[in-house]
Amino acid sequence: MTRPFTGRLEKIDDYRWRIPAKYMEGMRVPGLIFSDEKMLKSIVKDNAPQQIANAAHLPGIVRASMAMPDIHWGYGLPIGGVAATDIEAGGVITPGAVGFDVNCGVRLIRTDLTADVVRPHIKRLVDALFARVPTGVGSTGRIKVNFAEEKSILVKGAGWAVEKGYGWKEDLEHCEAGGAIAGADPSKVSERAYERGRRQPGTLGSGNHFLEVQVVDEVYRQDAAEAFGIRKGQITVMIHTGSRGFGHQVCTDYAARMVKLMSKFNISIPDRQLACVPVKSDEGKAYLGAMRCAANYAWVNRQAIMHLAREVFGEVFGESARSLGMALVYDVAHNIAKIERYDTDAGSRLLCVHRKGATRAFPPGHEDLPEDYKEAGQPVIIPGDMGRCSYLLAGTRTAEETFYSTCHGAGRLMSRTAAKKATRGRAIARELADRGIIVRYMGRETLHEEVSEAYKDVSDVVDIVQGAGLSDKIARMRPLGVIKG
């Protein structure tokens, strides 16, 4: 059981708060929390700062153990956490700082449709999407693969889906890592993970996963919005899901294994949920190979769901997805560990950057960006809850401070149990319909668990990362129709 946080947070500026390295014996770096005064109260109450302090013990950790304003309690590292370790200095990798839903992420699709065209058809559209995209716990889809094909998915990622006709070649240009991270090793994946993943490509899943039809209701930076193909009044589609049972099993397998391995490497961490091994060890390489398989699985999953959504839009509006302008704006991961190079006190170093409930946010001019986004910077997609709004932002050079990382969403304020208790007796679907939001869902209590007040206001979260210079607001989207798992 993690001890309660009893330290004092030192204010650096209006958006940065430090946990001094002297707070706990063994902390190698300070903790750094991005928040304002108002949000800090809920962050401390959640006890997530203690998990940030625990992560500061990781061997090889660089600069600080960091938390975005959407931080809340999680397994090992809190959701909203960022931790980078120096590989050559014995830096470690830990499944607890990646998460169970490996490469849970978001993809945003633009269209040439406008709100006035879509609103009269929104119920039919949402019903058709709900019928086409499998949702809910344990849901299975139309894409069923054998063992050999599943291994191909794990290596090729979204490219596999495009090869099979589930998308367009240009989609890959607008995916983080081109929709497939190199170095995936299917031999490091358990048979149980293969079993769980075989029938789930193209499925939304449950919990906070969703498919949302939105309207762009605000544009903050016209230049970047134009670069991303975004304009006010436009209909967009957002998909939020990850690697499903496959990724969960990968994390389960390796988290348990690493607890037993730490003594081999003389590693001591205050929370066994942060069990870790050196990145350069055989065991570290094995987890990286398996985690990358799960990441690639997730990119296939979101690619396949986008294909299904394109089919439905084409059928409802009587035109092809291409003629409707349904191009991918971008796809970003927010539960992943990536090997990236940064300047540190020790010089230019390869770091293992853990982003758990945090989004990569590369700045303008970064070499890994597609040419058409080089000037604007990387699109950063920040979903909110089903009753408020979501945001499109862009990466900034200031975010080098956080290894080009920013928030990933609103962040929970209430547990699912507490949310159900607080909303007992309410008709959430009717409340949303009264506000012009059509919702379809699986699971009797899903909407109560995912009600707006269970989350921080994403606008507040986004204002903090903008104020801190970690990303720049480009546009805001409001939901018209929502499918929940």
RODO-2510 file (C-alpha; in nm, 4 decimals, decimal comma):
residues 485
     n   res          X          Y          Z
     1     m     0,0000     0,0000     0,0000
     2     t     0,1461     0,3370    -0,1011
     3     r     0,1955     0,5738     0,1900
     4     p    -0,0108     0,8957     0,1970
     5     f     0,1533     1,2094     0,0614
     6     t     0,2699     1,4220     0,3535
     7     g     0,5111     1,6559     0,1787
     8     r     0,4878     2,0251     0,0959
     9     l     0,4615     2,1304    -0,2666
    10     e     0,6916     2,4196    -0,3531
    11     k     0,5449     2,6731    -0,5957
    12     i     0,7784     2,7443    -0,8887
    13     d     0,5329     2,9576    -1,0862
    14     d     0,1581     2,9717    -1,1555
    15     y     0,1669     2,6343    -1,3353
    16     r     0,4580     2,4405    -1,1802
    17     w     0,4900     2,2774    -0,8372
    18     r     0,7926     2,0908    -0,7046
    19     i     0,8185     1,7916    -0,4714
    20     p     1,1727     1,8380    -0,3367
    21     a     1,4053     1,5398    -0,3733
    22     k     1,4636     1,5487     0,0028
    23     y     1,0975     1,4560     0,0643
    24     m     1,1826     1,0835     0,0620
    25     e     1,5100     0,9067     0,1123
    26     g     1,6208     0,7544    -0,2160
    27     m     1,4573     1,0102    -0,4486
    28     r     1,7051     1,0674    -0,7321
    29     v     1,5263     1,3725    -0,8743
    30     p     1,2472     1,6055    -0,7616
    31     g     0,8851     1,5663    -0,8601
    32     l     0,7276     1,8249    -1,0904
    33     i     0,3521     1,8765    -1,1127
    34     f     0,1878     2,1024    -1,3719
    35     s    -0,1222     2,2569    -1,2201
    36     d    -0,2796     2,5785    -1,0999
    37     e    -0,3811     2,6578    -0,7414
    38     k    -0,7409     2,5514    -0,7942
    39     m    -0,6711     2,2106    -0,9480
    40     l    -0,3907     2,1330    -0,7057
    41     k    -0,6430     2,0675    -0,4283
    42     s    -0,7988     1,7713    -0,6075
    43     i    -0,4557     1,6435    -0,7114
    44     v    -0,3287     1,6311    -0,3519
    45     k    -0,6550     1,4805    -0,2278
    46     d    -0,6139     1,1957    -0,4768
    47     n    -0,2670     1,1187    -0,3298
    48     a    -0,1178     1,0974    -0,6790
    49     p     0,1779     1,3181    -0,5743
    50     q     0,3023     1,0277    -0,3650
    51     q     0,3182     0,8132    -0,6761
    52     i     0,5209     1,0872    -0,8459
    53     a     0,7621     1,0820    -0,5503
    54     n     0,7841     0,7030    -0,5706
    55     a     0,8735     0,7226    -0,9405
    56     a     1,1567     0,9630    -0,8579
    57     h     1,3391     0,6562    -0,7168
    58     l     1,3662     0,4898    -1,0605
    59     p     1,7302     0,4155    -1,1540
    60     g     1,8537     0,6470    -1,4276
    61     i     1,5621     0,8907    -1,4055
    62     v     1,6423     1,2284    -1,5632
    63     r     1,5379     1,5845    -1,4615
    64     a     1,2224     1,5052    -1,2632
    65     s     0,9349     1,2678    -1,2152
    66     m     0,6570     1,4656    -1,3828
    67     a     0,2795     1,4917    -1,3767
    68     m     0,0376     1,6688    -1,6102
    69     p    -0,2729     1,8499    -1,4757
    70     d    -0,4974     1,5532    -1,5617
    71     i    -0,3010     1,3456    -1,3090
    72     h    -0,4938     1,0952    -1,0989
    73     w    -0,4156     0,7763    -0,9110
    74     g    -0,3093     0,4815    -1,1217
    75     y    -0,1149     0,1560    -1,1115
    76     g     0,2433     0,2454    -1,0170
    77     l     0,2820     0,5776    -1,1976
    78     p    -0,0315     0,7944    -1,1879
    79     i    -0,2274     0,8534    -1,5051
    80     g    -0,0831     1,1799    -1,6331
    81     g     0,2732     1,0813    -1,5425
    82     v     0,5971     1,1220    -1,7396
    83     a     0,9298     0,9620    -1,6472
    84     a     1,2423     0,9462    -1,8650
    85     t     1,5453     0,7297    -1,7833
    86     d     1,8985     0,7465    -1,9223
    87     i     1,9594     0,4121    -2,0926
    88     e     2,3403     0,4274    -2,0788
    89     a     2,3333     0,5215    -1,7104
    90     g     2,1430     0,2095    -1,6067
    91     g     1,8049     0,3591    -1,6846
    92     v     1,5112     0,1255    -1,6322
    93     i     1,1835     0,0472    -1,7995
    94     t     0,8712    -0,0279    -1,5964
    95     p     0,5307    -0,1534    -1,7154
    96     g     0,3727     0,0444    -1,4309
    97     a     0,4755     0,3677    -1,6054
    98     v     0,3197     0,2565    -1,9354
    99     g    -0,0080     0,1102    -1,8158
   100     f    -0,2268    -0,1889    -1,8889
   101     d    -0,3927    -0,0449    -2,1993
   102     v    -0,0725    -0,0120    -2,4000
   103     n    -0,1006     0,2621    -2,6643
   104     c    -0,4417     0,3691    -2,5574
   105     g    -0,4639     0,6713    -2,7818
   106     v    -0,6780     0,9074    -2,9851
   107     r    -0,7297     0,9689    -3,3532
   108     l    -0,9089     1,2654    -3,5071
   109     i    -1,0748     1,2543    -3,8497
   110     r    -1,1872     1,5651    -4,0320
   111     t    -1,4714     1,5814    -4,2852
   112     d    -1,6090     1,8275    -4,5396
   113     l    -1,9489     1,7997    -4,3710
   114     t    -2,0932     2,0827    -4,1649
   115     a    -2,3140     2,0763    -3,8570
   116     d    -2,6236     2,1999    -4,0398
   117     v    -2,5974     1,9048    -4,2812
   118     v    -2,5338     1,6412    -4,0133
   119     r    -2,7716     1,7445    -3,7322
   120     p    -3,0923     1,6276    -3,9121
   121     h    -2,9308     1,2817    -3,9549
   122     i    -2,7465     1,2527    -3,6245
   123     k    -2,9668     0,9826    -3,4675
   124     r    -2,9498     0,7659    -3,7772
   125     l    -2,5738     0,8220    -3,8006
   126     v    -2,5051     0,7364    -3,4362
   127     d    -2,7286     0,4292    -3,4518
   128     a    -2,5469     0,3078    -3,7628
   129     l    -2,2047     0,3632    -3,6039
   130     f    -2,3152     0,1823    -3,2898
   131     a    -2,4383    -0,1116    -3,4992
   132     r    -2,1160    -0,1280    -3,7024
   133     v    -1,8449    -0,0739    -3,4394
   134     p    -1,8345    -0,3502    -3,1735
   135     t    -1,8381    -0,2035    -2,8217
   136     g    -1,8369    -0,3230    -2,4623
   137     v    -1,6349    -0,5543    -2,2404
   138     g    -1,4946    -0,8504    -2,4330
   139     s    -1,6451    -0,7353    -2,7620
   140     t    -1,5189    -0,9059    -3,0770
   141     g    -1,5183    -0,7790    -3,4333
   142     r    -1,5417    -0,8827    -3,7937
   143     i    -1,1644    -0,8952    -3,8330
   144     k    -1,0598    -1,2417    -3,7213
   145     v    -0,7033    -1,3539    -3,7830
   146     n    -0,4986    -1,6696    -3,7494
   147     f    -0,1706    -1,6915    -3,5591
   148     a     0,0463    -1,5920    -3,8557
   149     e    -0,1700    -1,2920    -3,9406
   150     e    -0,1762    -1,1807    -3,5787
   151     k     0,2036    -1,1799    -3,5712
   152     s     0,1988    -0,9668    -3,8868
   153     i    -0,0334    -0,7184    -3,7118
   154     l     0,2101    -0,6937    -3,4220
   155     v     0,4993    -0,6010    -3,6517
   156     k     0,3316    -0,3928    -3,9242
   157     g     0,0763    -0,2051    -3,7140
   158     a    -0,1602     0,0220    -3,9044
   159     g     0,0253    -0,0637    -4,2253
   160     w    -0,1213    -0,4151    -4,2011
   161     a    -0,4721    -0,2706    -4,1886
   162     v    -0,4077    -0,0503    -4,4910
   163     e    -0,2683    -0,3497    -4,6833
   164     k    -0,5917    -0,5361    -4,6093
   165     g    -0,8066    -0,2494    -4,7379
   166     y    -0,8954    -0,0975    -4,4007
   167     g    -0,7782     0,2514    -4,4851
   168     w    -0,5746     0,4679    -4,7193
   169     k    -0,1996     0,4759    -4,7620
   170     e    -0,1865     0,8451    -4,6657
   171     d    -0,3390     0,7617    -4,3263
   172     l    -0,0008     0,6287    -4,2154
   173     e     0,1673     0,9659    -4,2728
   174     h    -0,0498     1,1191    -4,0022
   175     c     0,0037     0,8535    -3,7338
   176     e     0,2602     0,8799    -3,4566
   177     a     0,5516     0,6557    -3,5586
   178     g     0,3787     0,5993    -3,8931
   179     g     0,1336     0,3693    -3,7142
   180     a     0,3980     0,1082    -3,6309
   181     i     0,6812     0,1349    -3,3823
   182     a     0,9962    -0,0515    -3,4886
   183     g     1,1429    -0,3273    -3,2763
   184     a     0,8260    -0,5231    -3,2007
   185     d     0,9125    -0,8840    -3,1144
   186     p     0,6193    -1,1277    -3,1374
   187     s     0,8313    -1,4024    -2,9773
   188     k     0,8159    -1,2113    -2,6463
   189     v     0,4355    -1,2240    -2,6291
   190     s     0,2545    -1,4896    -2,4255
   191     e     0,0123    -1,7394    -2,5743
   192     r    -0,2617    -1,5932    -2,3547
   193     a    -0,2080    -1,2473    -2,5070
   194     y    -0,2357    -1,3954    -2,8559
   195     e    -0,5603    -1,5652    -2,7567
   196     r    -0,7090    -1,2453    -2,6195
   197     g    -0,6087    -1,0405    -2,9221
   198     r    -0,7169    -1,2755    -3,1982
   199     r    -1,0802    -1,1592    -3,2215
   200     q    -1,0564    -0,7964    -3,1086
   201     p    -0,9083    -0,5829    -3,3908
   202     g    -1,1610    -0,3165    -3,4858
   203     t    -1,3405    -0,3086    -3,1488
   204     l    -1,3940    -0,0105    -2,9211
   205     g    -1,3934    -0,1810    -2,5830
   206     s    -1,5386    -0,0397    -2,2620
   207     g    -1,4788     0,2148    -1,9871
   208     n    -1,3741     0,5587    -2,1081
   209     h    -1,3252     0,4454    -2,4694
   210     f    -1,5497     0,6139    -2,7213
   211     l    -1,6281     0,7102    -3,0775
   212     e    -1,7607     1,0649    -3,1043
   213     v    -1,9158     1,2766    -3,3804
   214     q    -1,8231     1,6374    -3,3083
   215     v    -1,8542     1,9892    -3,4428
   216     v    -1,5673     2,2383    -3,4380
   217     d    -1,7152     2,5305    -3,2453
   218     e    -1,4038     2,7416    -3,1851
   219     v    -1,0773     2,8053    -3,3678
   220     y    -0,7984     2,9741    -3,1717
   221     r    -0,5123     2,9729    -3,4248
   222     q    -0,6175     3,0031    -3,7853
   223     d    -0,2754     2,9239    -3,9336
   224     a    -0,2353     2,5896    -3,7582
   225     a    -0,6040     2,5028    -3,8041
   226     e    -0,5651     2,5474    -4,1792
   227     a    -0,2529     2,3305    -4,1769
   228     f    -0,4511     2,0556    -4,0027
   229     g    -0,7543     2,1009    -4,2326
   230     i    -0,9770     2,2274    -3,9503
   231     r    -1,2387     2,5043    -3,9721
   232     k    -1,5258     2,6297    -3,7592
   233     g    -1,8600     2,4542    -3,8105
   234     q    -1,6907     2,1426    -3,9510
   235     i    -1,7823     1,7881    -3,8456
   236     t    -1,5015     1,5757    -3,7014
   237     v    -1,4847     1,2208    -3,5674
   238     m    -1,2752     1,1228    -3,2667
   239     i    -1,1801     0,7661    -3,1721
   240     h    -1,0382     0,6810    -2,8300
   241     t    -0,9310     0,3220    -2,7639
   242     g    -0,6195     0,1070    -2,7299
   243     s    -0,4804    -0,2453    -2,7468
   244     r    -0,7740    -0,4115    -2,5704
   245     g    -0,7162    -0,7484    -2,4007
   246     f    -0,3905    -0,8019    -2,5872
   247     g    -0,2143    -0,5036    -2,4299
   248     h    -0,3643    -0,5743    -2,0892
   249     q    -0,2196    -0,9230    -2,0955
   250     v     0,1246    -0,7977    -2,2009
   251     c     0,1325    -0,5617    -1,9030
   252     t    -0,0011    -0,8281    -1,6662
   253     d     0,2641    -1,0777    -1,7748
   254     y     0,5617    -0,8452    -1,7463
   255     a     0,4575    -0,6508    -1,4362
   256     a     0,4402    -0,9761    -1,2396
   257     r     0,7686    -1,0991    -1,3868
   258     m     0,9604    -0,7821    -1,3015
   259     v     0,8681    -0,7928    -0,9324
   260     k     1,0732    -1,1122    -0,9086
   261     l     1,3595    -0,9716    -1,1183
   262     m     1,4448    -0,6541    -0,9280
   263     s     1,6663    -0,8300    -0,6747
   264     k     1,8769    -0,9636    -0,9635
   265     f     1,9640    -0,6040    -1,0561
   266     n     1,9823    -0,4740    -0,6955
   267     i     1,6922    -0,2380    -0,7559
   268     s     1,4842    -0,1108    -0,4651
   269     i     1,1640     0,0881    -0,5296
   270     p     0,9109     0,1977    -0,2626
   271     d     0,6164     0,0637    -0,4667
   272     r     0,6297    -0,2814    -0,6250
   273     q     0,3813    -0,1576    -0,8869
   274     l     0,6813     0,0262    -1,0330
   275     a     0,8799    -0,2965    -1,0667
   276     c     1,1462    -0,2381    -1,3291
   277     v     1,4610    -0,3684    -1,4992
   278     p     1,7373    -0,1941    -1,6954
   279     v     1,6373    -0,1085    -2,0518
   280     k     1,9585    -0,2696    -2,1797
   281     s     1,9011    -0,5998    -1,9967
   282     d     1,7616    -0,9025    -2,1783
   283     e     1,4502    -0,8731    -1,9630
   284     g     1,4117    -0,5051    -2,0473
   285     k     1,4518    -0,5746    -2,4181
   286     a     1,1907    -0,8509    -2,3926
   287     y     0,9323    -0,6172    -2,2394
   288     l     1,0086    -0,3469    -2,4961
   289     g     0,9587    -0,5999    -2,7760
   290     a     0,6259    -0,7155    -2,6332
   291     m     0,5062    -0,3622    -2,5489
   292     r     0,5785    -0,2520    -2,9064
   293     c     0,3685    -0,5431    -3,0311
   294     a     0,0800    -0,4162    -2,8179
   295     a     0,1333    -0,0616    -2,9427
   296     n     0,1146    -0,1798    -3,3027
   297     y    -0,1981    -0,3800    -3,2232
   298     a    -0,3606    -0,0610    -3,0940
   299     w    -0,2773     0,1262    -3,4142
   300     v    -0,4417    -0,1519    -3,6142
   301     n    -0,7449    -0,1292    -3,3865
   302     r    -0,7955     0,2441    -3,4335
   303     q    -0,7246     0,2167    -3,8067
   304     a    -0,9909    -0,0524    -3,8458
   305     i    -1,2475     0,1465    -3,6451
   306     m    -1,1813     0,4520    -3,8615
   307     h    -1,2451     0,2355    -4,1679
   308     l    -1,5793     0,1245    -4,0228
   309     a    -1,6726     0,4845    -3,9451
   310     r    -1,5886     0,5877    -4,3004
   311     e    -1,8138     0,3106    -4,4317
   312     v    -2,1041     0,4289    -4,2172
   313     f    -2,0676     0,7954    -4,3132
   314     g    -2,0593     0,6943    -4,6778
   315     e    -2,3796     0,4934    -4,6419
   316     v    -2,5680     0,7574    -4,4427
   317     f    -2,4749     1,0510    -4,6669
   318     g    -2,4691     0,8636    -4,9980
   319     e    -2,1131     0,9528    -5,0927
   320     s    -1,7742     0,7881    -5,0626
   321     a    -1,5579     0,8672    -4,7603
   322     r    -1,3085     1,0336    -4,9937
   323     s    -1,5685     1,2649    -5,1427
   324     l    -1,6777     1,3488    -4,7861
   325     g    -1,3185     1,4539    -4,7128
   326     m    -1,2745     1,2035    -4,4273
   327     a    -0,8986     1,2424    -4,3903
   328     l    -0,7024     1,1547    -4,0794
   329     v    -0,5770     1,4641    -3,8960
   330     y    -0,3542     1,2659    -3,6594
   331     d    -0,3281     0,9655    -3,4282
   332     v    -0,1422     0,9938    -3,0959
   333     a    -0,0530     0,7405    -2,8273
   334     h    -0,0801     0,8184    -2,4585
   335     n     0,0268     0,4957    -2,2816
   336     i     0,3693     0,4064    -2,4153
   337     a     0,7459     0,4028    -2,3650
   338     k     0,9545     0,5447    -2,6494
   339     i     1,3303     0,5654    -2,7047
   340     e     1,4078     0,9285    -2,7885
   341     r     1,7203     1,1469    -2,7879
   342     y     1,7440     1,4583    -2,5697
   343     d     2,0080     1,6959    -2,4382
   344     t     2,0710     1,6333    -2,0684
   345     d     2,3263     1,7418    -1,8091
   346     a     2,5304     1,4421    -1,9310
   347     g     2,5082     1,5518    -2,2949
   348     s     2,2983     1,4157    -2,5806
   349     r     2,1500     1,0893    -2,4550
   350     l     1,9057     0,8221    -2,5608
   351     l     1,6264     0,8165    -2,3042
   352     c     1,3429     0,5753    -2,2376
   353     v     1,0495     0,8170    -2,2114
   354     h     0,7492     0,6696    -2,0288
   355     r     0,4251     0,8533    -2,1036
   356     k     0,1316     0,7159    -1,9052
   357     g    -0,1799     0,9161    -1,9724
   358     a     0,0433     1,1754    -2,1368
   359     t     0,0669     1,2745    -2,5017
   360     r     0,3748     1,3307    -2,7168
   361     a     0,3878     1,6932    -2,8355
   362     f     0,6700     1,7511    -3,0846
   363     p     0,7369     2,1156    -3,1795
   364     p     0,7409     2,2866    -3,5205
   365     g     1,0327     2,1699    -3,7326
   366     h     1,0812     1,8365    -3,5551
   367     e     1,2292     1,5757    -3,7875
   368     d     0,9662     1,3150    -3,7040
   369     l     0,6726     1,5279    -3,8198
   370     p     0,5102     1,4867    -4,1628
   371     e     0,6054     1,7606    -4,4067
   372     d     0,2613     1,9234    -4,4089
   373     y     0,2776     1,9711    -4,0292
   374     k     0,6406     2,0819    -4,0014
   375     e     0,5510     2,4495    -3,9657
   376     a     0,2524     2,4082    -3,7316
   377     g     0,3957     2,1397    -3,5034
   378     q     0,2519     1,8036    -3,4033
   379     p    -0,1258     1,7852    -3,3632
   380     v    -0,2083     1,7062    -2,9996
   381     i    -0,5548     1,5578    -2,9446
   382     i    -0,7041     1,6044    -2,5970
   383     p    -1,0472     1,4453    -2,5433
   384     g    -1,2816     1,5602    -2,2696
   385     d    -1,5860     1,3902    -2,1224
   386     m    -1,8955     1,3021    -2,3237
   387     g    -2,0922     1,6082    -2,2110
   388     r    -1,8476     1,8937    -2,2586
   389     c    -1,5803     1,9288    -2,5269
   390     s    -1,2445     1,8154    -2,6645
   391     y    -0,9441     2,0057    -2,7970
   392     l    -0,6916     2,0037    -3,0762
   393     l    -0,3582     2,1580    -2,9782
   394     a    -0,0071     2,1719    -3,1246
   395     g     0,3320     2,0885    -2,9786
   396     t     0,5700     2,3643    -2,8700
   397     r     0,9448     2,4040    -2,8238
   398     t     0,8902     2,4848    -2,4548
   399     a     0,7684     2,1276    -2,4068
   400     e     1,1274     2,0052    -2,4348
   401     e     1,1157     2,0559    -2,0562
   402     t     0,8812     1,7563    -2,0315
   403     f     1,0485     1,5558    -2,3089
   404     y     0,7863     1,6973    -2,5445
   405     s     0,4955     1,5669    -2,3393
   406     t     0,1610     1,7193    -2,2465
   407     c    -0,1721     1,6105    -2,0957
   408     h    -0,3880     1,3372    -2,2483
   409     g    -0,7439     1,4203    -2,1404
   410     a    -0,9542     1,5577    -1,8581
   411     g    -0,8516     1,3147    -1,5836
   412     r    -1,0907     1,1554    -1,3381
   413     l    -1,2139     1,3296    -1,0246
   414     m    -1,4290     1,0422    -0,9021
   415     s    -1,3842     0,6677    -0,9061
   416     r    -1,6321     0,4701    -1,1097
   417     t    -1,7932     0,3421    -0,7902
   418     a    -1,8263     0,6943    -0,6505
   419     a    -1,9671     0,8222    -0,9804
   420     k    -2,2340     0,5511    -0,9863
   421     k    -2,3325     0,6295    -0,6281
   422     a    -2,3476     1,0040    -0,6905
   423     t    -2,5679     0,9702    -1,0016
   424     r    -2,8010     0,6939    -0,8867
   425     g    -3,1528     0,7513    -1,0171
   426     r    -3,0528     0,9993    -1,2863
   427     a    -3,1313     0,9432    -1,6558
   428     i    -2,7946     1,0423    -1,7997
   429     a    -2,8836     0,9622    -2,1622
   430     r    -3,1908     1,1854    -2,1411
   431     e    -2,9896     1,4653    -1,9802
   432     l    -2,7430     1,4519    -2,2693
   433     a    -3,0227     1,4374    -2,5291
   434     d    -3,1765     1,7507    -2,3774
   435     r    -2,8456     1,9229    -2,4511
   436     g    -2,8390     1,7985    -2,8099
   437     i    -2,5996     1,5051    -2,7548
   438     i    -2,7141     1,1617    -2,8724
   439     v    -2,5477     0,8757    -2,6862
   440     r    -2,5471     0,4993    -2,7398
   441     y    -2,3745     0,2655    -2,4982
   442     m    -2,3148    -0,0877    -2,3767
   443     g    -2,3276    -0,1727    -2,0101
   444     r    -2,6089    -0,0779    -1,7750
   445     e    -2,3951     0,1544    -1,5635
   446     t    -2,1562     0,2907    -1,8272
   447     l    -2,3062     0,6379    -1,8463
   448     h    -2,3129     0,6742    -1,4685
   449     e    -1,9440     0,5805    -1,4510
   450     e    -1,8568     0,8227    -1,7312
   451     v    -2,0784     1,1170    -1,6350
   452     s    -1,9231     1,4611    -1,6823
   453     e    -1,8849     1,5436    -1,3140
   454     a    -1,6683     1,2323    -1,2682
   455     y    -1,3995     1,4198    -1,4651
   456     k    -1,2075     1,7432    -1,4355
   457     d    -1,3172     2,0070    -1,6833
   458     v    -1,0897     1,9494    -1,9826
   459     s    -1,0947     2,3235    -2,0566
   460     d    -0,9237     2,3870    -1,7231
   461     v    -0,6661     2,1166    -1,7942
   462     v    -0,5917     2,2536    -2,1405
   463     d    -0,5612     2,6086    -2,0072
   464     i    -0,2901     2,4874    -1,7681
   465     v    -0,0769     2,3155    -2,0325
   466     q    -0,1163     2,6211    -2,2551
   467     g    -0,0228     2,8507    -1,9670
   468     a     0,2815     2,6348    -1,8943
   469     g     0,3805     2,6448    -2,2611
   470     l     0,3566     2,2676    -2,3124
   471     s     0,1128     2,2914    -2,6035
   472     d    -0,0896     2,5537    -2,7876
   473     k    -0,4676     2,5564    -2,8353
   474     i    -0,5767     2,5303    -3,1990
   475     a    -0,9474     2,4351    -3,1935
   476     r    -1,2304     2,3120    -2,9734
   477     m    -1,4819     2,0429    -3,0672
   478     r    -1,8188     1,9747    -2,9020
   479     p    -1,9990     1,6370    -2,9126
   480     l    -2,3116     1,5781    -3,1191
   481     g    -2,3178     1,1994    -3,0950
   482     v    -2,1289     0,9607    -2,8668
   483     i    -2,0761     0,5851    -2,8615
   484     k    -1,9507     0,4508    -2,5290
   485     g    -1,8261     0,1007    -2,4527
***
